[in-house]
Amino acid sequence: MQVTIDVRINEWFGQFYNVIQKALGAPNSIAISTYYELLLEVFILVGQFVFIAVVLSFFSKHWVFRWRQAMTIYFLENWQQLRHIEGASQRVQEDTKRFATIMESLGANLVESIMVLIAFIPILWELSKNVNTIPVVGHLDHAPVYVTIAFAMIGTVALGLIGFKLPGLEFNNQRVEAAFRKELVIAEDNQERGTFNLMIDLFAQVRKNYFKLFFHYFYFDVAKFTYLQAGVVIPYILLAPSIVGGLITLGIMQQIIRAFYRVLDSFQFLVKSWPTIVELISVYKRLRVFEKTLKA
């Protein structure tokens, strides 16, 4: 339903900017009531979009929490077999919570990305039928569609290769954090535990892992943000010959650019969500240790 409304909003942009182009080209060529009617229409569409988003979010939160509840109860029923595992209490309380939270946002975004691709690729295909000449390549029918797919795929594969070390580092990060936290918790009730030298050694492991994580995220973020910023100007470069040649109207240009961004944004789901996916993989690995222990 959200994607359907988004498609209608994209159509509205085309109508709205065509009206603006007509009004600016010939003063008093449109009635003021027409302008206000278009504004009222988009207010209604946005209101519907917000209402649906809030309602669906409410139910998705409940559904995913019940997923966390099922995992938590299952682990608690088998607590005696799991309590010896490093960071067991954290995994039951915090990792199940993080798993549910990540799945709520990541899962909803994944479904939305798939729906957007299904809805907007045909729209972009139809809108780009007059855009068949692009810089460097030259003649290419429906060029924006092919360029969008190629740009997204190249970026996804490249950033996946650049950031392949991050899931393992994030997993190690959770392990050393859990060890440090566990000793602090035990030291609250046992004065013989939590000596200064031991705590310094444990925190040194935390520090070492974080510094390594910062380094790998540094070059990953350089590549990621360079790629994302390049995507901002790509549609304007693609449309340059068509704009200069007067082959498309302002409204069509806005529709193509907006559809391009929506399709590209959906294809870039993995790119933009990679840090969250890394965290999810780390949490998943930690919870899988519980399940493997029980199966063994």
N, C-alpha and C positions, 0 to 999 in steps of 0.2 A: 504493500500500500504506500509506503514511503517513497519507493522508487517510482511508482506510478505518478505520484504527485510531483516528484522531481522532474519527470519527463514533461509534465504539463507546465511546470515553471520554466523549463528550457524553451518550450514553444512560446511562452509568454514573453521571454526576453526577445525573441525574434520579432514578435508583433510590436512590442514596445519600442524597440530601437528603429524599426521601420517607420513607425508613427513619428518619432523624434526627427528622423532624417527628412521625412516629408514636411514636417512643420518648420524645420530650420531652412529647408530649401525654398519653401513658398510660404511666407507669413500668412497666418489666418486660414490656412488650407485645411485645418482640422478644427473641430469644435472642442472647446475646453472640457465639455462633458465627456467626450471620448477619452481624453487624457485621464480624467478622474476615474472613469469606469475601469480603465486598465489598472490603475493603482489599487482600486477596491478589489479587483479580481486577484491580484497577487497577495493582498492582505488576507483574503479568505484562504488561498492556497497555503500560505505560510502558517496560518492558524490551524488548518487541518493537519499539516505536517507536524507541528509541535504537539498537538493533542495525541496523535497516533504514536509519536516517539515516546511520550511520557507513559502512555498506557502500556505499550509493549515492553518498555523498560521495567515497569513494575512487575509484570508477570515473569520476565526473564530473570530478574533478581531472585524471585521466589524459587523458580525452577532450579537455578544453579546453586542456591543455598541448600536445597534438598539434596543435591549431589554431594556437597560438602558434608551434610549431615549423615548420609549413607556411609561415606568413607570413614568419618570420625567414629561412628558406632561400631563399624566393622573392626577398626583398629583397637578400640577400647575392649571389645569382646575378646580380642587376642593379645591383650596388653602384656601378659606374663611371658609370652614368646617374643615380644618386641622390645621390652623395656631395656634390654642390654645394648641395643643398637645406639650408636653415637647420635646424640641429639634427638632421641626418641620423642621426648615431650614437645620439642619444637616442631617436629614433623607432624605430630597429631594436631597440635593447636594452630601453629602459624602456617605451615606448608599447605594444609588443607584449605585454610582461609585464602591464601595467595592463589592457590590453584583455582578456586571458585571465582575469585575476583578477576583473574586473568582470562579465564574461559568466558566469563560474561562479556567482557569488552572485546576480546579477540574473536570469539565465536560470532558475536553479532556483526562485527566489522567484516568478517570473512563472508558471511551470508549476504550482507549488503553489497560487498564488492562483486560477488557472482551475479546477483540480481541486476546490478548497474550495468555490468558487461552485457548481459542478455538484452537489456532494454536500450542501451545507448549505442552499441556497435551498429545496429541497423539504422539508427538515426544519423550517426556520423557518416555511415556509408551513403545514405541518401543525400545528406547535406553537402558532401564533398564531391558530388558527381561533376561539378563544374570546376573543381580544383584538380587539374590534371597536369600542371606544370609546377615543379618545385626547384629551388636552387640546387646546384651541384648535380642532382640526378637527372633533371630534365623532365621529359614526359612520363607520367605515371598516373594511370586512372585511379581515382579514389585514394590519392596519395596520403591524406591525413590518417586514414585507417591503418595502412601498412606501416607508416612511420611510427605511429603510436605503439603498435604491437612490437615492432623491432626495437624501438627505444626502451620500452619497458622490459622486454626480455633480456636485452644486453645488460641493462642496469641491474636487474635482479640476479643474473648469473654472476656478474662481476662482483657485486657486493657480497653475494653468498660466499664466493671464493675468498674474498678479502677478510670476511668475518668468521671464517670456519672455526677459529680457535676459541671464540667467545663462549660457546656453551660449556666447554670443559672448564674454562677459567671461572665462569659463574658458579658451576657446581663446586669447584674447589673453594670458592669464596664462601659459599654457604657452609661448607664443612668446617673451615677454620673459625668462622663466626660462631658456629654451634659449640665448638669445643671451648672457646673463650667464654661464651655465655654460660655453659654448663658449670664450669669451674667457679664462676662468680655466684651462681645460684647455690651451689653446694657450700661455698664459703660463708654464705649468710647464716647457716646453722651449725657449721663446723669450724671452729677457730683454727684447727690444725691445717685446714685446706686454704687454698688461695694465698699462698705465700707470695711475697713481692716478686722474687726471681721467677717463679713459675708463671705468674700473671704477665710479667714482662715478656717472657719467652712466647707465650700464647699470643699476646698482642703483636709481637714481632712477626708472627706468621700471618696475622690479619693484615698488617701493614705491607708485608712483602707481596701478598696476593693482590691487594688493592692497587699497589703501584704498577704491577704487571698488567692488571685489568685496565687501568687508566691509559697505559701506553698503547695497548691494542685497540682500545676504543678511540684513541686520538686519530690514528691513521684511518680507522673505519669511518669516523665522523667526517673527516676531510673528504673522503671519497663520496660518502652519502650526501652531504650537503652540496657538494659541487654538482653531483648528478641531479639532485632535486631542483637546484636553481637553474640548471640548464634546461630542465623541462618547462620552466616558466616562459622562456622566450621562444621555444621551439615552434609553437603554433603561429606566432607572428612572422617567423622566418618562412615557414611553409606557405603562408598566405600572401607573402610579399608580391609575387607576380600577379596573383588574382586581384589584389587590392589596387595595385598600380594600374593594371589593365582594366579596372572597372568592371570585372566579371561578376562580382557579388555585391549585395547591398550591405549596409551597416548591420541590419538585423540578422542577415544570414551569417555575417562574420561573427557576431556575438554568439549565435547558436553553435557555430562550428567550434569556436574557441572554448565555450562552456562544455560542449559535448566532448571535445578533445581532453579537457582537464578531468572530466568525470571518468572517462575510459582509462586515461593514463593513471589517475589516482587509484582506480580499482586494480589495474595491472601492477601497480607499485605497492600493493598490500604487503607483500613480504619485505620489501625494502623499508617501508616506513614502520613496520611492526617488528623489525628484526630484534631490537633490544628487548621488547616484550616477549618475543618468541624464545629468545635466549633464556630469559628468566623462567618461562614456562618449562622449557626443556630441563633446566636445573631442578625445578620443583618436581617435575615428573620423575626424574631419575631418583630423587630422594624418596619419593613415595613408593616407587617400584621396588626399592630395597626391602620395604616392609612386606610387600606381596611375595617377593621371591623367598624371603625368610619363611613365611607361612607355608608356601608351597613345598619348600624343602623339608 
